[in-house]
Amino acid sequence: MNLEELVIESIDECLSSIGEECKKSIYYQLEIVYKLTKQEIPFRIKDFSEAIENIFGIGAKILEIQILKILFKKIGYINPKFYCWENLDFTHYIEAAKANRKYLLRTQIQNLCV
């Protein structure tokens, strides 16, 4: 599974935790109001983050943290300091996930070749 699929899956899991009808409503609002389809989210993370912040206000940070926890668990990156990077916003965390995913895949391939 590629990172884009993992991002969508992580968002789905997080939004499902607040209820299926709420999840459908959020995706509908993202598409209608923000012109952002579910499939575009991994490529438009900043737009997604801004839309979620507009919808949920300060509560968006809670959702974003949950999404990131789910995503980083899926890619196999567990770092106790991860949640202490105060300077990074949601968009930067996703970029860090992409970089980490590439590193993990490279390391796994190298280990197979040894």
N, C-alpha and C positions, 0 to 999 in steps of 0.2 A: 504494500500500500504506500503510495507516495505522500509527501507531506501535505499537499493540498487536500487530499482525501481525509487525512488525519485531522486537519484543522476543522473541516466540515463536520466530521464525526464527533469531535470534541465539543464543538458548539452545540450540535444536536443533543448530546448527552447532558450538557449543562442546562440547556433550555427545557429539556424534558423533565428536569428535576422540579421545575415550577409548574408543570402540567402540560399535557399535549395540546389542549386548546390554546393556552397562552403561547406555546411555541409556534403554533400555526398562525396565531394573530401577529406575533412579532415578525415572522418571515413575510407575512402579507404586508405589514406596514413597511418593512425594509424594501420590498419590491415596489409597492405603489408610491410611497412618499419619497423614498431615498433612491429609487431606481437601481436597487442593488439586489440581484438574485442570489439565492443560496450558493449557486455554483461559482459566482463571481467573488464571494467573500475572501477566499484565500489570496486573491490577486488585488483586492481592494481593502486590505486590513484597516488602513487609516479611515476610510469612509465608513467601514463597519463600526469601528470604535466610536467615531463621532456620532453616528446614528444611534448606537446603543446609549451613549451619554445623553443625547437629546431625549430619548424615550424614557430612560430610567433615572436621569440626574446622577446624583452622587452614588446611588445604588448600582450604577453600571460597573463601578470598580469591583464590587463583590462578584458580579458575573464574570468579568474579565479575569479575575484571579482564579475562579473555579475553572474557566475554560483553559487557562494556562496550566493549572495543576493536572487536569485530565490529559491535555496534549503532551506535556513533558513526561507524564507517566507512560503514555502510549509509545513515545519514541525512546523510552528507556533511560531518560535523563533524570536522575534524582540527585539533587544537590541541596543540602540544607541551607546554603547561603542564597539559593535562587530567589527566595521571597524577600530578600533584604536589599536587592538592587533598587534602591529608592529612586535613582535618577532615570530609570528606564520606564517608558510607558508601554502600553499594550503592543503597539506596533513594533517597538524595539525588542520586546520579548519574543514576538513571533519571528523576527529576523534572527534572534539568537537561537531559536529552535531550528530554523533552517540551517544555520551554520553548524549547530551541534549534530543535527541529523546527518549532514554530509560527513562530518568527522567520524561519527559512530559507524556509518556504512563503510568508510574507507578503512577504519581500524578492523572491522569484522572481515573485510576482504583480505587485508594484509595477514590477519591471523589464520585465515584458511590456507593461505599460500605458504605458510611456514612449515 
